[in-house]
Amino acid sequence: MTVLTYALLVVLLATSSALVLLVLLHKGKGGGLSSMFGGGMSSVASGSSVAEKNLTRITIAVGVIWFACIVAYGLLLRALV
């Protein structure tokens, strides 16, 4: 395995962990498991805040990086075999 393969694995592991954390940071939209455990009981303004919008943008950016790493890693492994 080359240095590029190991670098892609490190980035892939980092983005995977970041995606899990970022998705868990999002506010529940109701109707799911979060409302079953009392998350839907709070009466907060229905508009989304700037922090929530920025969190969504960061999550999408990390998701795109994660997807690019998956594709690059697959192509790299295919070229090595």
N, CA, C and O atoms as a Maestro MAE file, in Angstrom:
{
 s_m_m2io_version
 :::
 2.0.0
}

f_m_ct {
 s_m_title
 :::
 protein
 m_atom[324] {
  # First column is atom index #
  i_m_mmod_type
  r_m_x_coord
  r_m_y_coord
  r_m_z_coord
  i_m_residue_number
  s_m_chain_name
  s_m_pdb_residue_name
  s_m_pdb_atom_name
  i_m_atomic_number
  :::
  1 25 0.854 -1.183 0.000 1 A "MET " " N  " 7
  2 3 0.000 0.000 0.000 1 A "MET " " CA " 6
  3 2 0.896 1.241 0.000 1 A "MET " " C  " 6
  4 15 1.970 1.256 0.601 1 A "MET " " O  " 8
  5 25 0.440 2.237 -0.665 2 A "THR " " N  " 7
  6 3 1.237 3.449 -0.799 2 A "THR " " CA " 6
  7 2 0.886 4.461 0.283 2 A "THR " " C  " 6
  8 15 -0.040 4.267 1.070 2 A "THR " " O  " 8
  9 25 1.641 5.528 0.296 3 A "VAL " " N  " 7
  10 3 1.401 6.611 1.258 3 A "VAL " " CA " 6
  11 2 0.046 7.268 0.968 3 A "VAL " " C  " 6
  12 15 -0.662 7.675 1.889 3 A "VAL " " O  " 8
  13 25 -0.305 7.367 -0.312 4 A "LEU " " N  " 7
  14 3 -1.590 7.959 -0.677 4 A "LEU " " CA " 6
  15 2 -2.752 7.132 -0.139 4 A "LEU " " C  " 6
  16 15 -3.768 7.685 0.284 4 A "LEU " " O  " 8
  17 25 -2.607 5.825 -0.154 5 A "THR " " N  " 7
  18 3 -3.647 4.949 0.378 5 A "THR " " CA " 6
  19 2 -3.841 5.179 1.867 5 A "THR " " C  " 6
  20 15 -4.971 5.273 2.347 5 A "THR " " O  " 8
  21 25 -2.735 5.271 2.597 6 A "TYR " " N  " 7
  22 3 -2.824 5.525 4.039 6 A "TYR " " CA " 6
  23 2 -3.382 6.917 4.329 6 A "TYR " " C  " 6
  24 15 -4.145 7.098 5.278 6 A "TYR " " O  " 8
  25 25 -3.006 7.889 3.519 7 A "ALA " " N  " 7
  26 3 -3.532 9.249 3.707 7 A "ALA " " CA " 6
  27 2 -5.037 9.281 3.478 7 A "ALA " " C  " 6
  28 15 -5.769 9.929 4.226 7 A "ALA " " O  " 8
  29 25 -5.498 8.584 2.445 8 A "LEU " " N  " 7
  30 3 -6.936 8.525 2.185 8 A "LEU " " CA " 6
  31 2 -7.674 7.815 3.314 8 A "LEU " " C  " 6
  32 15 -8.785 8.204 3.673 8 A "LEU " " O  " 8
  33 25 -7.062 6.776 3.872 9 A "LEU " " N  " 7
  34 3 -7.692 6.080 4.993 9 A "LEU " " CA " 6
  35 2 -7.818 6.983 6.217 9 A "LEU " " C  " 6
  36 15 -8.833 6.955 6.912 9 A "LEU " " O  " 8
  37 25 -6.788 7.781 6.476 10 A "VAL " " N  " 7
  38 3 -6.835 8.697 7.614 10 A "VAL " " CA " 6
  39 2 -7.921 9.748 7.412 10 A "VAL " " C  " 6
  40 15 -8.687 10.039 8.331 10 A "VAL " " O  " 8
  41 25 -7.987 10.316 6.208 11 A "VAL " " N  " 7
  42 3 -9.021 11.318 5.919 11 A "VAL " " CA " 6
  43 2 -10.400 10.682 5.978 11 A "VAL " " C  " 6
  44 15 -11.350 11.298 6.462 11 A "VAL " " O  " 8
  45 25 -10.516 9.463 5.491 12 A "LEU " " N  " 7
  46 3 -11.797 8.756 5.518 12 A "LEU " " CA " 6
  47 2 -12.260 8.499 6.945 12 A "LEU " " C  " 6
  48 15 -13.435 8.691 7.257 12 A "LEU " " O  " 8
  49 25 -11.359 8.072 7.806 13 A "LEU " " N  " 7
  50 3 -11.722 7.842 9.206 13 A "LEU " " CA " 6
  51 2 -12.090 9.152 9.910 13 A "LEU " " C  " 6
  52 15 -13.034 9.193 10.700 13 A "LEU " " O  " 8
  53 25 -11.350 10.205 9.622 14 A "ALA " " N  " 7
  54 3 -11.635 11.500 10.245 14 A "ALA " " CA " 6
  55 2 -12.986 12.051 9.790 14 A "ALA " " C  " 6
  56 15 -13.763 12.548 10.606 14 A "ALA " " O  " 8
  57 25 -13.264 11.961 8.490 15 A "THR " " N  " 7
  58 3 -14.546 12.482 8.003 15 A "THR " " CA " 6
  59 2 -15.710 11.611 8.451 15 A "THR " " C  " 6
  60 15 -16.807 12.120 8.683 15 A "THR " " O  " 8
  61 25 -15.491 10.306 8.575 16 A "SER " " N  " 7
  62 3 -16.559 9.432 9.069 16 A "SER " " CA " 6
  63 2 -16.923 9.788 10.507 16 A "SER " " C  " 6
  64 15 -18.102 9.877 10.850 16 A "SER " " O  " 8
  65 25 -15.923 9.990 11.337 17 A "SER " " N  " 7
  66 3 -16.173 10.385 12.725 17 A "SER " " CA " 6
  67 2 -16.838 11.758 12.796 17 A "SER " " C  " 6
  68 15 -17.753 11.975 13.590 17 A "SER " " O  " 8
  69 25 -16.370 12.672 11.963 18 A "ALA " " N  " 7
  70 3 -16.952 14.017 11.953 18 A "ALA " " CA " 6
  71 2 -18.413 13.983 11.513 18 A "ALA " " C  " 6
  72 15 -19.247 14.703 12.062 18 A "ALA " " O  " 8
  73 25 -18.723 13.145 10.521 19 A "LEU " " N  " 7
  74 3 -20.110 13.044 10.057 19 A "LEU " " CA " 6
  75 2 -21.028 12.514 11.146 19 A "LEU " " C  " 6
  76 15 -22.145 13.005 11.314 19 A "LEU " " O  " 8
  77 25 -20.568 11.527 11.877 20 A "VAL " " N  " 7
  78 3 -21.382 10.988 12.969 20 A "VAL " " CA " 6
  79 2 -21.663 12.080 13.994 20 A "VAL " " C  " 6
  80 15 -22.804 12.261 14.419 20 A "VAL " " O  " 8
  81 25 -20.629 12.802 14.388 21 A "LEU " " N  " 7
  82 3 -20.805 13.864 15.383 21 A "LEU " " CA " 6
  83 2 -21.685 14.999 14.866 21 A "LEU " " C  " 6
  84 15 -22.535 15.515 15.592 21 A "LEU " " O  " 8
  85 25 -21.477 15.383 13.608 22 A "LEU " " N  " 7
  86 3 -22.266 16.486 13.052 22 A "LEU " " CA " 6
  87 2 -23.745 16.121 12.923 22 A "LEU " " C  " 6
  88 15 -24.613 16.953 13.189 22 A "LEU " " O  " 8
  89 25 -24.032 14.901 12.523 23 A "VAL " " N  " 7
  90 3 -25.432 14.480 12.406 23 A "VAL " " CA " 6
  91 2 -26.087 14.430 13.787 23 A "VAL " " C  " 6
  92 15 -27.256 14.787 13.935 23 A "VAL " " O  " 8
  93 25 -25.340 13.993 14.785 24 A "LEU " " N  " 7
  94 3 -25.896 13.947 16.133 24 A "LEU " " CA " 6
  95 2 -26.109 15.337 16.718 24 A "LEU " " C  " 6
  96 15 -26.943 15.503 17.608 24 A "LEU " " O  " 8
  97 25 -25.381 16.333 16.241 25 A "LEU " " N  " 7
  98 3 -25.545 17.695 16.737 25 A "LEU " " CA " 6
  99 2 -26.796 18.381 16.194 25 A "LEU " " C  " 6
  100 15 -27.273 19.355 16.776 25 A "LEU " " O  " 8
  101 25 -27.327 17.876 15.082 26 A "HIS " " N  " 7
  102 3 -28.502 18.502 14.486 26 A "HIS " " CA " 6
  103 2 -29.709 18.395 15.407 26 A "HIS " " C  " 6
  104 15 -29.875 17.433 16.156 26 A "HIS " " O  " 8
  105 25 -30.539 19.417 15.319 27 A "LYS " " N  " 7
  106 3 -31.772 19.470 16.107 27 A "LYS " " CA " 6
  107 2 -32.795 18.529 15.481 27 A "LYS " " C  " 6
  108 15 -32.921 18.462 14.258 27 A "LYS " " O  " 8
  109 25 -33.521 17.804 16.323 28 A "GLY " " N  " 7
  110 3 -34.553 16.912 15.823 28 A "GLY " " CA " 6
  111 2 -35.694 17.684 15.191 28 A "GLY " " C  " 6
  112 15 -36.084 18.740 15.691 28 A "GLY " " O  " 8
  113 25 -36.227 17.170 14.103 29 A "LYS " " N  " 7
  114 3 -37.326 17.844 13.407 29 A "LYS " " CA " 6
  115 2 -38.691 17.345 13.851 29 A "LYS " " C  " 6
  116 15 -39.711 17.802 13.335 29 A "LYS " " O  " 8
  117 25 -38.728 16.425 14.791 30 A "GLY " " N  " 7
  118 3 -39.998 15.930 15.306 30 A "GLY " " CA " 6
  119 2 -40.504 14.739 14.527 30 A "GLY " " C  " 6
  120 15 -40.152 14.544 13.364 30 A "GLY " " O  " 8
  121 25 -41.336 13.941 15.180 31 A "GLY " " N  " 7
  122 3 -41.942 12.800 14.526 31 A "GLY " " CA " 6
  123 2 -41.100 11.546 14.553 31 A "GLY " " C  " 6
  124 15 -41.583 10.478 14.177 31 A "GLY " " O  " 8
  125 25 -39.873 11.639 14.979 32 A "GLY " " N  " 7
  126 3 -39.002 10.477 14.987 32 A "GLY " " CA " 6
  127 2 -38.734 9.992 16.396 32 A "GLY " " C  " 6
  128 15 -39.550 10.167 17.301 32 A "GLY " " O  " 8
  129 25 -37.587 9.385 16.562 33 A "LEU " " N  " 7
  130 3 -37.226 8.867 17.868 33 A "LEU " " CA " 6
  131 2 -37.006 9.981 18.882 33 A "LEU " " C  " 6
  132 15 -37.213 9.777 20.078 33 A "LEU " " O  " 8
  133 25 -36.585 11.165 18.414 34 A "SER " " N  " 7
  134 3 -36.343 12.261 19.355 34 A "SER " " CA " 6
  135 2 -37.636 12.711 20.033 34 A "SER " " C  " 6
  136 15 -37.618 13.071 21.210 34 A "SER " " O  " 8
  137 25 -38.742 12.697 19.317 35 A "SER " " N  " 7
  138 3 -40.010 13.093 19.938 35 A "SER " " CA " 6
  139 2 -40.542 11.993 20.859 35 A "SER " " C  " 6
  140 15 -41.285 12.279 21.797 35 A "SER " " O  " 8
  141 25 -40.169 10.746 20.599 36 A "MET " " N  " 7
  142 3 -40.614 9.653 21.443 36 A "MET " " CA " 6
  143 2 -40.005 9.747 22.845 36 A "MET " " C  " 6
  144 15 -40.624 9.339 23.828 36 A "MET " " O  " 8
  145 25 -38.802 10.281 22.924 37 A "PHE " " N  " 7
  146 3 -38.117 10.403 24.208 37 A "PHE " " CA " 6
  147 2 -38.244 11.798 24.806 37 A "PHE " " C  " 6
  148 15 -37.469 12.152 25.696 37 A "PHE " " O  " 8
  149 25 -39.186 12.587 24.349 38 A "GLY " " N  " 7
  150 3 -39.439 13.889 24.945 38 A "GLY " " CA " 6
  151 2 -38.824 15.055 24.209 38 A "GLY " " C  " 6
  152 15 -38.969 16.195 24.651 38 A "GLY " " O  " 8
  153 25 -38.148 14.818 23.114 39 A "GLY " " N  " 7
  154 3 -37.543 15.911 22.361 39 A "GLY " " CA " 6
  155 2 -38.562 16.774 21.644 39 A "GLY " " C  " 6
  156 15 -38.292 17.942 21.363 39 A "GLY " " O  " 8
  157 25 -39.722 16.225 21.346 40 A "GLY " " N  " 7
  158 3 -40.733 16.976 20.632 40 A "GLY " " CA " 6
  159 2 -41.597 17.835 21.535 40 A "GLY " " C  " 6
  160 15 -42.465 18.552 21.038 40 A "GLY " " O  " 8
  161 25 -41.393 17.789 22.837 41 A "MET " " N  " 7
  162 3 -42.216 18.535 23.776 41 A "MET " " CA " 6
  163 2 -41.817 19.999 23.886 41 A "MET " " C  " 6
  164 15 -42.611 20.824 24.337 41 A "MET " " O  " 8
  165 25 -40.606 20.329 23.483 42 A "SER " " N  " 7
  166 3 -40.163 21.713 23.641 42 A "SER " " CA " 6
  167 2 -40.817 22.600 22.599 42 A "SER " " C  " 6
  168 15 -40.976 22.210 21.443 42 A "SER " " O  " 8
  169 25 -41.187 23.782 23.016 43 A "SER " " N  " 7
  170 3 -41.811 24.723 22.089 43 A "SER " " CA " 6
  171 2 -40.800 25.802 21.748 43 A "SER " " C  " 6
  172 15 -40.691 26.819 22.434 43 A "SER " " O  " 8
  173 25 -40.070 25.561 20.684 44 A "VAL " " N  " 7
  174 3 -39.057 26.489 20.209 44 A "VAL " " CA " 6
  175 2 -39.589 27.107 18.924 44 A "VAL " " C  " 6
  176 15 -40.412 26.511 18.229 44 A "VAL " " O  " 8
  177 25 -39.112 28.301 18.619 45 A "ALA " " N  " 7
  178 3 -39.541 28.966 17.385 45 A "ALA " " CA " 6
  179 2 -39.281 28.047 16.193 45 A "ALA " " C  " 6
  180 15 -38.261 27.361 16.139 45 A "ALA " " O  " 8
  181 25 -40.202 28.042 15.251 46 A "SER " " N  " 7
  182 3 -40.110 27.089 14.144 46 A "SER " " CA " 6
  183 2 -39.021 27.461 13.143 46 A "SER " " C  " 6
  184 15 -38.597 26.597 12.375 46 A "SER " " O  " 8
  185 25 -38.555 28.691 13.118 47 A "GLY " " N  " 7
  186 3 -37.501 29.085 12.202 47 A "GLY " " CA " 6
  187 2 -36.160 28.524 12.619 47 A "GLY " " C  " 6
  188 15 -35.881 28.362 13.807 47 A "GLY " " O  " 8
  189 25 -35.334 28.229 11.630 48 A "SER " " N  " 7
  190 3 -34.023 27.674 11.967 48 A "SER " " CA " 6
  191 2 -33.036 28.812 12.194 48 A "SER " " C  " 6
  192 15 -33.105 29.855 11.543 48 A "SER " " O  " 8
  193 25 -32.140 28.598 13.104 49 A "SER " " N  " 7
  194 3 -31.190 29.631 13.471 49 A "SER " " CA " 6
  195 2 -30.004 29.627 12.521 49 A "SER " " C  " 6
  196 15 -29.860 28.736 11.684 49 A "SER " " O  " 8
  197 25 -29.166 30.628 12.665 50 A "VAL " " N  " 7
  198 3 -27.967 30.731 11.850 50 A "VAL " " CA " 6
  199 2 -27.016 29.586 12.175 50 A "VAL " " C  " 6
  200 15 -26.355 29.047 11.288 50 A "VAL " " O  " 8
  201 25 -26.954 29.222 13.442 51 A "ALA " " N  " 7
  202 3 -26.080 28.113 13.842 51 A "ALA " " CA " 6
  203 2 -26.522 26.815 13.182 51 A "ALA " " C  " 6
  204 15 -25.683 26.030 12.740 51 A "ALA " " O  " 8
  205 25 -27.823 26.582 13.111 52 A "GLU " " N  " 7
  206 3 -28.332 25.359 12.478 52 A "GLU " " CA " 6
  207 2 -28.037 25.357 10.977 52 A "GLU " " C  " 6
  208 15 -27.699 24.317 10.412 52 A "GLU " " O  " 8
  209 25 -28.165 26.513 10.335 53 A "LYS " " N  " 7
  210 3 -27.855 26.596 8.904 53 A "LYS " " CA " 6
  211 2 -26.373 26.350 8.656 53 A "LYS " " C  " 6
  212 15 -26.006 25.652 7.711 53 A "LYS " " O  " 8
  213 25 -25.521 26.924 9.504 54 A "ASN " " N  " 7
  214 3 -24.084 26.696 9.348 54 A "ASN " " CA " 6
  215 2 -23.723 25.241 9.627 54 A "ASN " " C  " 6
  216 15 -22.858 24.681 8.953 54 A "ASN " " O  " 8
  217 25 -24.365 24.631 10.596 55 A "LEU " " N  " 7
  218 3 -24.130 23.222 10.894 55 A "LEU " " CA " 6
  219 2 -24.529 22.348 9.707 55 A "LEU " " C  " 6
  220 15 -23.858 21.365 9.395 55 A "LEU " " O  " 8
  221 25 -25.615 22.713 9.059 56 A "THR " " N  " 7
  222 3 -26.048 21.974 7.871 56 A "THR " " CA " 6
  223 2 -25.035 22.118 6.747 56 A "THR " " C  " 6
  224 15 -24.716 21.140 6.070 56 A "THR " " O  " 8
  225 25 -24.528 23.324 6.542 57 A "ARG " " N  " 7
  226 3 -23.529 23.536 5.485 57 A "ARG " " CA " 6
  227 2 -22.246 22.763 5.769 57 A "ARG " " C  " 6
  228 15 -21.657 22.173 4.862 57 A "ARG " " O  " 8
  229 25 -21.818 22.766 7.019 58 A "ILE " " N  " 7
  230 3 -20.602 22.028 7.381 58 A "ILE " " CA " 6
  231 2 -20.817 20.534 7.194 58 A "ILE " " C  " 6
  232 15 -19.925 19.834 6.714 58 A "ILE " " O  " 8
  233 25 -22.000 20.037 7.570 59 A "THR " " N  " 7
  234 3 -22.306 18.613 7.407 59 A "THR " " CA " 6
  235 2 -22.284 18.221 5.934 59 A "THR " " C  " 6
  236 15 -21.762 17.163 5.584 59 A "THR " " O  " 8
  237 25 -22.839 19.055 5.079 60 A "ILE " " N  " 7
  238 3 -22.847 18.762 3.642 60 A "ILE " " CA " 6
  239 2 -21.426 18.775 3.094 60 A "ILE " " C  " 6
  240 15 -21.070 17.914 2.289 60 A "ILE " " O  " 8
  241 25 -20.614 19.733 3.512 61 A "ALA " " N  " 7
  242 3 -19.232 19.810 3.033 61 A "ALA " " CA " 6
  243 2 -18.429 18.584 3.466 61 A "ALA " " C  " 6
  244 15 -17.675 18.021 2.673 61 A "ALA " " O  " 8
  245 25 -18.590 18.178 4.709 62 A "VAL " " N  " 7
  246 3 -17.873 16.989 5.194 62 A "VAL " " CA " 6
  247 2 -18.386 15.742 4.472 62 A "VAL " " C  " 6
  248 15 -17.611 14.831 4.179 62 A "VAL " " O  " 8
  249 25 -19.681 15.701 4.185 63 A "GLY " " N  " 7
  250 3 -20.238 14.575 3.431 63 A "GLY " " CA " 6
  251 2 -19.680 14.483 2.021 63 A "GLY " " C  " 6
  252 15 -19.426 13.387 1.523 63 A "GLY " " O  " 8
  253 25 -19.489 15.622 1.379 64 A "VAL " " N  " 7
  254 3 -18.912 15.632 0.027 64 A "VAL " " CA " 6
  255 2 -17.457 15.164 0.072 64 A "VAL " " C  " 6
  256 15 -17.022 14.401 -0.791 64 A "VAL " " O  " 8
  257 25 -16.705 15.619 1.077 65 A "ILE " " N  " 7
  258 3 -15.319 15.172 1.229 65 A "ILE " " CA " 6
  259 2 -15.279 13.670 1.496 65 A "ILE " " C  " 6
  260 15 -14.441 12.959 0.942 65 A "ILE " " O  " 8
  261 25 -16.187 13.189 2.347 66 A "TRP " " N  " 7
  262 3 -16.260 11.759 2.650 66 A "TRP " " CA " 6
  263 2 -16.540 10.950 1.389 66 A "TRP " " C  " 6
  264 15 -15.890 9.933 1.146 66 A "TRP " " O  " 8
  265 25 -17.501 11.395 0.590 67 A "PHE " " N  " 7
  266 3 -17.858 10.701 -0.646 67 A "PHE " " CA " 6
  267 2 -16.690 10.701 -1.624 67 A "PHE " " C  " 6
  268 15 -16.423 9.686 -2.267 67 A "PHE " " O  " 8
  269 25 -15.993 11.825 -1.743 68 A "ALA " " N  " 7
  270 3 -14.841 11.900 -2.643 68 A "ALA " " CA " 6
  271 2 -13.734 10.947 -2.191 68 A "ALA " " C  " 6
  272 15 -13.067 10.330 -3.021 68 A "ALA " " O  " 8
  273 25 -13.541 10.828 -0.883 69 A "CYS " " N  " 7
  274 3 -12.536 9.894 -0.360 69 A "CYS " " CA " 6
  275 2 -12.918 8.449 -0.662 69 A "CYS " " C  " 6
  276 15 -12.057 7.639 -1.003 69 A "CYS " " O  " 8
  277 25 -14.186 8.126 -0.540 70 A "ILE " " N  " 7
  278 3 -14.653 6.768 -0.844 70 A "ILE " " CA " 6
  279 2 -14.382 6.437 -2.316 70 A "ILE " " C  " 6
  280 15 -13.877 5.360 -2.633 70 A "ILE " " O  " 8
  281 25 -14.718 7.363 -3.202 71 A "VAL " " N  " 7
  282 3 -14.522 7.126 -4.632 71 A "VAL " " CA " 6
  283 2 -13.028 7.025 -4.954 71 A "VAL " " C  " 6
  284 15 -12.608 6.128 -5.685 71 A "VAL " " O  " 8
  285 25 -12.233 7.938 -4.413 72 A "ALA " " N  " 7
  286 3 -10.797 7.927 -4.681 72 A "ALA " " CA " 6
  287 2 -10.147 6.659 -4.141 72 A "ALA " " C  " 6
  288 15 -9.287 6.074 -4.799 72 A "ALA " " O  " 8
  289 25 -10.547 6.236 -2.961 73 A "TYR " " N  " 7
  290 3 -9.993 5.026 -2.362 73 A "TYR " " CA " 6
  291 2 -10.369 3.799 -3.196 73 A "TYR " " C  " 6
  292 15 -9.536 2.918 -3.407 73 A "TYR " " O  " 8
  293 25 -11.597 3.737 -3.666 74 A "GLY " " N  " 7
  294 3 -12.018 2.628 -4.525 74 A "GLY " " CA " 6
  295 2 -11.254 2.585 -5.834 74 A "GLY " " C  " 6
  296 15 -10.839 1.518 -6.286 74 A "GLY " " O  " 8
  297 25 -11.069 3.750 -6.442 75 A "LEU " " N  " 7
  298 3 -10.312 3.794 -7.690 75 A "LEU " " CA " 6
  299 2 -8.846 3.433 -7.457 75 A "LEU " " C  " 6
  300 15 -8.233 2.750 -8.277 75 A "LEU " " O  " 8
  301 25 -8.294 3.887 -6.353 76 A "LEU " " N  " 7
  302 3 -6.902 3.578 -6.034 76 A "LEU " " CA " 6
  303 2 -6.710 2.083 -5.787 76 A "LEU " " C  " 6
  304 15 -5.737 1.495 -6.260 76 A "LEU " " O  " 8
  305 25 -7.622 1.475 -5.056 77 A "LEU " " N  " 7
  306 3 -7.512 0.030 -4.808 77 A "LEU " " CA " 6
  307 2 -7.700 -0.774 -6.089 77 A "LEU " " C  " 6
  308 15 -7.070 -1.813 -6.286 77 A "LEU " " O  " 8
  309 25 -8.574 -0.278 -6.954 78 A "ARG " " N  " 7
  310 3 -8.781 -0.974 -8.225 78 A "ARG " " CA " 6
  311 2 -7.535 -0.893 -9.094 78 A "ARG " " C  " 6
  312 15 -7.213 -1.844 -9.805 78 A "ARG " " O  " 8
  313 25 -6.830 0.237 -9.042 79 A "ALA " " N  " 7
  314 3 -5.614 0.404 -9.847 79 A "ALA " " CA " 6
  315 2 -4.472 -0.450 -9.284 79 A "ALA " " C  " 6
  316 15 -3.602 -0.889 -10.037 79 A "ALA " " O  " 8
  317 25 -4.467 -0.689 -7.966 80 A "LEU " " N  " 7
  318 3 -3.396 -1.468 -7.368 80 A "LEU " " CA " 6
  319 2 -3.560 -2.967 -7.597 80 A "LEU " " C  " 6
  320 15 -2.580 -3.710 -7.544 80 A "LEU " " O  " 8
  321 25 -4.774 -3.413 -7.849 81 A "VAL " " N  " 7
  322 3 -5.021 -4.854 -8.011 81 A "VAL " " CA " 6
  323 2 -4.776 -5.304 -9.408 81 A "VAL " " C  " 6
  324 15 -4.938 -6.486 -9.713 81 A "VAL " " O  " 8
  :::
 }
 m_bond[323] {
  # First column is bond index #
  i_m_from
  i_m_to
  i_m_order
  :::
  1 1 2 1
  2 2 3 1
  3 3 4 2
  4 3 5 1
  5 5 6 1
  6 6 7 1
  7 7 8 2
  8 7 9 1
  9 9 10 1
  10 10 11 1
  11 11 12 2
  12 11 13 1
  13 13 14 1
  14 14 15 1
  15 15 16 2
  16 15 17 1
  17 17 18 1
  18 18 19 1
  19 19 20 2
  20 19 21 1
  21 21 22 1
  22 22 23 1
  23 23 24 2
  24 23 25 1
  25 25 26 1
  26 26 27 1
  27 27 28 2
  28 27 29 1
  29 29 30 1
  30 30 31 1
  31 31 32 2
  32 31 33 1
  33 33 34 1
  34 34 35 1
  35 35 36 2
  36 35 37 1
  37 37 38 1
  38 38 39 1
  39 39 40 2
  40 39 41 1
  41 41 42 1
  42 42 43 1
  43 43 44 2
  44 43 45 1
  45 45 46 1
  46 46 47 1
  47 47 48 2
  48 47 49 1
  49 49 50 1
  50 50 51 1
  51 51 52 2
  52 51 53 1
  53 53 54 1
  54 54 55 1
  55 55 56 2
  56 55 57 1
  57 57 58 1
  58 58 59 1
  59 59 60 2
  60 59 61 1
  61 61 62 1
  62 62 63 1
  63 63 64 2
  64 63 65 1
  65 65 66 1
  66 66 67 1
  67 67 68 2
  68 67 69 1
  69 69 70 1
  70 70 71 1
  71 71 72 2
  72 71 73 1
  73 73 74 1
  74 74 75 1
  75 75 76 2
  76 75 77 1
  77 77 78 1
  78 78 79 1
  79 79 80 2
  80 79 81 1
  81 81 82 1
  82 82 83 1
  83 83 84 2
  84 83 85 1
  85 85 86 1
  86 86 87 1
  87 87 88 2
  88 87 89 1
  89 89 90 1
  90 90 91 1
  91 91 92 2
  92 91 93 1
  93 93 94 1
  94 94 95 1
  95 95 96 2
  96 95 97 1
  97 97 98 1
  98 98 99 1
  99 99 100 2
  100 99 101 1
  101 101 102 1
  102 102 103 1
  103 103 104 2
  104 103 105 1
  105 105 106 1
  106 106 107 1
  107 107 108 2
  108 107 109 1
  109 109 110 1
  110 110 111 1
  111 111 112 2
  112 111 113 1
  113 113 114 1
  114 114 115 1
  115 115 116 2
  116 115 117 1
  117 117 118 1
  118 118 119 1
  119 119 120 2
  120 119 121 1
  121 121 122 1
  122 122 123 1
  123 123 124 2
  124 123 125 1
  125 125 126 1
  126 126 127 1
  127 127 128 2
  128 127 129 1
  129 129 130 1
  130 130 131 1
  131 131 132 2
  132 131 133 1
  133 133 134 1
  134 134 135 1
  135 135 136 2
  136 135 137 1
  137 137 138 1
  138 138 139 1
  139 139 140 2
  140 139 141 1
  141 141 142 1
  142 142 143 1
  143 143 144 2
  144 143 145 1
  145 145 146 1
  146 146 147 1
  147 147 148 2
  148 147 149 1
  149 149 150 1
  150 150 151 1
  151 151 152 2
  152 151 153 1
  153 153 154 1
  154 154 155 1
  155 155 156 2
  156 155 157 1
  157 157 158 1
  158 158 159 1
  159 159 160 2
  160 159 161 1
  161 161 162 1
  162 162 163 1
  163 163 164 2
  164 163 165 1
  165 165 166 1
  166 166 167 1
  167 167 168 2
  168 167 169 1
  169 169 170 1
  170 170 171 1
  171 171 172 2
  172 171 173 1
  173 173 174 1
  174 174 175 1
  175 175 176 2
  176 175 177 1
  177 177 178 1
  178 178 179 1
  179 179 180 2
  180 179 181 1
  181 181 182 1
  182 182 183 1
  183 183 184 2
  184 183 185 1
  185 185 186 1
  186 186 187 1
  187 187 188 2
  188 187 189 1
  189 189 190 1
  190 190 191 1
  191 191 192 2
  192 191 193 1
  193 193 194 1
  194 194 195 1
  195 195 196 2
  196 195 197 1
  197 197 198 1
  198 198 199 1
  199 199 200 2
  200 199 201 1
  201 201 202 1
  202 202 203 1
  203 203 204 2
  204 203 205 1
  205 205 206 1
  206 206 207 1
  207 207 208 2
  208 207 209 1
  209 209 210 1
  210 210 211 1
  211 211 212 2
  212 211 213 1
  213 213 214 1
  214 214 215 1
  215 215 216 2
  216 215 217 1
  217 217 218 1
  218 218 219 1
  219 219 220 2
  220 219 221 1
  221 221 222 1
  222 222 223 1
  223 223 224 2
  224 223 225 1
  225 225 226 1
  226 226 227 1
  227 227 228 2
  228 227 229 1
  229 229 230 1
  230 230 231 1
  231 231 232 2
  232 231 233 1
  233 233 234 1
  234 234 235 1
  235 235 236 2
  236 235 237 1
  237 237 238 1
  238 238 239 1
  239 239 240 2
  240 239 241 1
  241 241 242 1
  242 242 243 1
  243 243 244 2
  244 243 245 1
  245 245 246 1
  246 246 247 1
  247 247 248 2
  248 247 249 1
  249 249 250 1
  250 250 251 1
  251 251 252 2
  252 251 253 1
  253 253 254 1
  254 254 255 1
  255 255 256 2
  256 255 257 1
  257 257 258 1
  258 258 259 1
  259 259 260 2
  260 259 261 1
  261 261 262 1
  262 262 263 1
  263 263 264 2
  264 263 265 1
  265 265 266 1
  266 266 267 1
  267 267 268 2
  268 267 269 1
  269 269 270 1
  270 270 271 1
  271 271 272 2
  272 271 273 1
  273 273 274 1
  274 274 275 1
  275 275 276 2
  276 275 277 1
  277 277 278 1
  278 278 279 1
  279 279 280 2
  280 279 281 1
  281 281 282 1
  282 282 283 1
  283 283 284 2
  284 283 285 1
  285 285 286 1
  286 286 287 1
  287 287 288 2
  288 287 289 1
  289 289 290 1
  290 290 291 1
  291 291 292 2
  292 291 293 1
  293 293 294 1
  294 294 295 1
  295 295 296 2
  296 295 297 1
  297 297 298 1
  298 298 299 1
  299 299 300 2
  300 299 301 1
  301 301 302 1
  302 302 303 1
  303 303 304 2
  304 303 305 1
  305 305 306 1
  306 306 307 1
  307 307 308 2
  308 307 309 1
  309 309 310 1
  310 310 311 1
  311 311 312 2
  312 311 313 1
  313 313 314 1
  314 314 315 1
  315 315 316 2
  316 315 317 1
  317 317 318 1
  318 318 319 1
  319 319 320 2
  320 319 321 1
  321 321 322 1
  322 322 323 1
  323 323 324 2
  :::
 }
}
